[in-house]
């Protein structure tokens, strides 16, 4: 078949599929702006001020409305009452998560952050129980927070009152509290491993909130075949995975089932129990 004819045929099929999906879903979803085929409402959203665009839509269509991000319909809740009604009053029904292709490619649907359905509920139940065992809501965790707060104050004192951007230092403190729960140890703010760790996480957060990632999540085929910042996310995650695997290996070698030290120990013990 001639390449040009094949291209026209493929685009026509994609266009018809988009129109069919939008028309079949329209009656089941809340009202919203009319989407264009394939690209949906992307052109009607100001990428530099998405929150204002959503506010403008809510004034026309109400606090609950539908946007099409590409070919994917997304129901938007705008305002305190709408969000409270969904997440608090009907929390169980809205406990699921939407599809996030870039995360599914990286984590295969596993982990605390991006798992879904019954697996997510099971991991959440285990995580809450483990955090309670480690002192969540008790003096134990409070002591760790106070210790880290003191370290943060000492670090800020090193500036001698000169102007500085505290963003990075302030983000290090909660990260260190989390590390003390997961690894049982905190890091010095100048530790090179810790600095690289924070750099990779911050870079991934920036990329995940970029318009390009929203495009990739709505057109998953782009992830494998197009260049872009999503490959940097995968590379950063690979670095973080190798770091965690090294820590897990250290814990496996010194694990005492009768006296778990941190989150990794509890997870390894649970893993042994499931295998048995």
C-alpha atoms as one frame of an Amber mdcrd trajectory, in Angstrom:
protein
   0.000   0.000   0.000   1.199   3.506  -0.822   2.607   5.177   2.370   0.523
   8.316   1.831  -2.691   6.315   1.420  -1.849   4.294   4.538  -1.254   7.513
   6.520  -4.562   9.043   5.389  -6.393   5.797   6.177  -4.828   5.575   9.663
  -5.648   9.198  10.487  -9.218   8.734   9.268  -9.661   5.667  11.482  -8.222
   7.557  14.469 -10.558  10.481  13.809 -13.620   8.231  13.539 -12.626   6.344
  16.698 -12.237   9.613  18.596 -15.631  10.901  17.426 -17.328   7.598  18.279
 -15.841   7.453  21.787 -16.742  11.062  22.539 -20.342  10.656  21.334 -20.871
   7.365  23.212 -19.529   8.796  26.491 -21.139  12.228  26.269 -24.479  11.228
  27.848 -22.851   9.381  30.774 -20.541  12.195  31.910 -21.023  15.679  33.429
 -21.240  18.595  30.941 -18.129  20.336  29.678 -16.607  22.234  26.743 -16.939
  20.598  23.332 -13.737  18.630  22.594 -11.946  18.444  19.267 -11.308  15.005
  17.754  -8.085  13.329  18.970  -6.674  16.360  20.865  -9.754  16.954  23.026
  -9.768  20.229  25.010  -6.008  20.795  25.061  -6.237  23.993  22.980  -8.823
  25.455  25.380  -6.529  25.095  28.396  -3.836  27.670  29.170  -0.777  25.520
  29.904   0.817  28.420  31.831  -2.207  28.885  34.098  -4.155  25.624  34.213
  -5.870  26.449  37.526  -7.386  29.629  36.081  -8.605  27.715  33.020 -10.355
  25.204  35.299 -11.898  28.041  37.318 -13.243  29.601  34.118 -14.774  26.277
  33.042 -16.430  25.848  36.463 -18.181  29.211  36.075 -19.806  27.959  32.875
 -20.398  24.245  33.578 -20.598  24.107  37.380 -18.294  22.576  40.031 -18.277
  19.142  38.342 -17.448  19.071  34.629 -15.740  16.944  31.985 -12.588  17.744
  30.024 -11.083  15.601  27.304  -7.296  15.387  27.625  -6.612  13.950  24.223
  -9.094  11.110  23.728  -9.362  10.498  27.464 -12.348  11.971  29.376 -11.452
  13.476  32.754 -14.046  14.554  35.328 -12.882  17.672  37.200 -14.052  18.562
  40.723 -13.727  22.292  41.401 -14.225  23.856  44.810 -14.262  22.685  48.411
 -17.794  21.268  48.472 -17.338  19.168  45.316 -14.007  17.741  46.498 -15.328
  17.068  50.034 -18.406  15.348  48.632 -16.262  12.972  46.573 -13.255  12.296
  48.812 -14.872  12.479  52.273 -18.601  11.778  51.959 -18.093   9.113  49.264
 -14.436   8.283  49.921 -14.740   4.540  49.344 -16.297   4.952  45.882 -13.610
   7.456  44.843 -10.652   5.549  46.340  -9.454   4.271  42.954  -6.892   5.977
  40.735  -6.839   6.826  37.076  -4.523   5.306  34.494  -0.990   6.762  34.573
   0.878   5.074  31.675   4.348   6.489  32.419   4.144   5.151  36.010   2.767
   1.811  34.824   5.722   1.473  32.461   8.203   2.250  35.249   6.662   0.358
  38.188   4.509  -2.249  36.402   1.578  -1.233  38.613   3.504  -2.001  41.823
   4.540   0.127  44.793   2.782   2.391  47.281   2.509   5.478  45.083   1.106
   4.158  41.807  -0.560   0.803  42.507  -4.330   0.524  42.160  -7.366  -1.533
  43.120  -7.126  -4.368  45.663  -3.304  -4.365  45.505  -3.202  -0.699  46.527
  -5.629  -1.307  49.408  -3.504  -4.197  50.678  -0.265  -2.180  50.466  -1.945
   0.812  52.118  -3.196  -1.377  54.989   0.283  -2.844  55.507   1.963   0.589
  55.295  -0.350   2.171  57.883   0.157  -0.753  60.264   3.947  -0.548  59.825
   4.031   3.219  60.358   2.064   2.775  63.585   4.548   0.125  64.707   7.352
   2.586  63.963   5.710   5.269  66.088   3.335   7.240  63.868   1.134   9.319
  66.150   3.433   8.589  69.080   6.430  10.205  70.736   8.863   8.136  68.633
   8.089   9.908  65.364   7.762  13.261  67.115  11.304  12.867  68.469  12.612
  12.229  64.949  10.849  15.328  63.640  12.228  17.468  66.475  15.735  16.109
  65.911  15.516  16.946  62.215  14.090  20.395  62.972  17.153  21.090  65.123
  19.454  19.952  62.299  17.562  22.257  59.935  18.028  25.224  62.275  21.774
  24.501  62.526  22.031  24.328  58.735  20.244  27.674  58.316  22.551  29.243
  60.923  25.478  28.507  58.605  24.200  31.220  56.246  25.106  33.804  58.943
  21.995  35.804  58.158  22.941  36.379  54.513  20.200  36.143  51.829  19.659
  32.608  50.554  17.081  30.458  48.793  15.913  28.010  51.498  13.785  25.896
  49.131  16.235  23.013  48.833  17.223  22.959  52.524  13.571  23.005  53.612
  12.777  20.082  51.312  15.707  18.105  52.761  14.223  18.082  56.274  11.000
  16.103  55.589  12.926  13.845  53.200  15.365  13.033  56.005  12.503  12.155
  58.373  11.152   9.770  55.728  14.636   8.280  55.219  14.981   7.685  58.960
  11.729   5.686  58.860  12.687   3.717  55.741  16.464   3.261  56.241  16.751
   3.951  59.999  19.264   6.704  59.372  19.287  10.342  58.289  21.772  12.004
  55.953  23.952  15.052  56.371  22.678  17.873  54.149  25.997  17.847  52.288
  26.109  14.068  51.775  26.677  13.477  48.062  24.365  10.449  47.864  21.624
  12.442  49.558  22.126  15.452  47.270  21.947  13.265  44.160  18.908  11.486
  45.599  17.099  14.799  46.141  18.150  16.112  42.735  16.656  13.078  40.949
  13.379  13.325  42.903  13.001  17.084  42.327  13.765  16.691  38.628  11.133
  13.964  38.286   8.514  16.098  40.055   9.200  18.968  37.627   8.966  16.691
  34.584   5.826  14.901  35.817   4.006  18.238  36.089   5.038  19.360  32.585
   2.547  19.586  29.671   4.589  17.028  27.696   3.997  14.342  30.334   0.260
  15.010  30.183   0.449  14.415  26.432   2.391  11.158  26.974  -0.152   9.923
  29.515  -2.971  10.529  27.052  -1.105   9.055  24.088   0.888   6.175  25.684
   2.402   5.040  22.375   4.584   8.183  22.450   6.412   6.840  25.516   8.236
   4.126  23.576   8.699   5.783  20.208   9.256   9.511  20.796  12.221  11.326
  22.357  11.455  13.598  25.282  11.833  14.321  28.978   9.935  11.132  29.918
  13.111   9.166  29.170  14.887  11.255  31.824  12.269  10.160  34.370  12.923
   6.510  33.538  16.690   7.070  33.868  16.265   8.810  37.241  13.982   6.041
  38.521  16.578   3.446  37.497  19.156   5.308  39.627  16.780   5.436  42.610
  15.923   1.750  42.194  19.597   0.756  42.220  20.100   2.806  45.403  17.103
   1.193  47.118  18.152  -2.298  46.014  21.554  -1.707  47.590  19.879  -0.704
  50.870  17.529  -3.708  50.697  20.500  -6.034  50.202  22.185  -4.558  53.304
  18.978  -5.105  55.294  18.625  -8.702  54.077  22.121  -9.493  55.337  21.442
  -8.098  58.823  17.706  -8.794  59.190  16.461  -9.833  62.636  12.856 -11.009
  62.318  12.307 -10.626  66.061  13.440  -6.997  66.091  12.608  -5.029  62.899
  14.383  -1.679  62.725  12.606   0.222  59.951  10.122   0.054  57.077  12.391
  -2.093  54.893  12.751  -4.693  57.664   8.969  -4.894  58.105   8.522  -5.264
  54.344  11.099  -8.064  54.120   9.410  -9.893  57.022   6.004  -9.530  55.341
   7.511 -10.808  52.094   8.804 -13.924  53.875   5.392 -14.534  55.454   3.592
 -14.265  52.098   6.038 -16.679  50.443   5.508 -19.205  53.226
